[in-house]
């Protein structure tokens, strides 16, 4: 083994189908014969989803055979990028449960993608707000269930982009106020007008660019010089918001 910094990982399959793991950072500068790794069971997280429909004829709970929302745990430590965990069903058809299985210790960003005309109104694990806070899982931890509420009362947004008083073709970027990773691109017509009808209620920062090719718009460091020019907007459920944007030119 060449000298350097490594992370050793060990896996074992327990009798009930649960995986046990151990992780050990080690700096190799010479022969080592004293390494010890202690296995601990991975975590299982039940998921409860409730829908609050205002427009869509849909019951308050989802059918057992339907996955209401895609949920993905993304490791924050880059060296563990292959530890991504997806939620899935388990158990027989007559008694299925929605769970995250074999979650290894670490810190995760939780990503949600509802199936159907819904947005995530709230998502919590105990006292952790999963929409704004990373989830930390300790070795062998017993986590409280995810409690997720879906709603369908989207706001809508329409506006016009101008450049020196003249309507301009552009690409509009909409950012959640406290999370650049929650962002959307909105296409603009040649006359500078745009309409978007699927905006979850909340607080946003909005920019119009002449072009977005090569722009790392989910990277805070890359966007810092532009965000001071963004317009802030707070939208309520079912609101029809209107905005006027000035074109931001990125140059060559």
URDAVEN-V570054 format. One record per backbone hydrogen bond with DSSP energy under -1.0 kcal/mol. CO is the residue of the C=O (numbers start at 1). NH is the residue of the N-H. If there is no record, write none. Layout:
CO&NH, CO&NH
This chain:
4&28, 6&26, 8&24, 10&22, 12&20, 14&17, 18&14, 19&42, 20&12, 21&40, 22&10, 24&8, 26&6, 28&4, 40&21, 43&103, 45&100, 46&146, 48&148, 50&150, 56&58, 60&51, 63&66, 68&115, 70&113, 71&87, 72&111, 73&85, 74&109, 77&80, 78&81, 80&83, 85&73, 88&99, 90&97, 92&95, 97&90, 98&47, 99&88, 100&45, 103&43, 106&137, 107&76, 108&135, 109&74, 111&72, 113&70, 116&118, 119&151, 122&149, 123&130, 124&147, 125&128, 128&125, 129&132, 129&133, 135&108, 137&106, 138&141, 146&48, 147&124, 148&50, 149&121, 149&122, 150&52, 151&119, 152&154, 153&238, 155&199, 156&241, 157&196, 158&243, 159&194, 160&245, 161&168, 162&247, 163&166, 166&163, 171&209, 172&186, 173&207, 174&184, 175&205, 176&179, 179&182, 181&183, 182&176, 184&174, 186&172, 189&192, 192&161, 193&189, 194&159, 196&157, 199&155, 202&235, 203&177, 204&233, 205&175, 206&231, 207&173, 208&248, 209&171, 212&215, 215&217, 216&219, 219&223, 220&224, 223&226, 223&227, 226&229, 227&230, 231&206, 233&204, 235&202, 236&239, 239&156, 241&158, 243&160, 245&162, 248&210
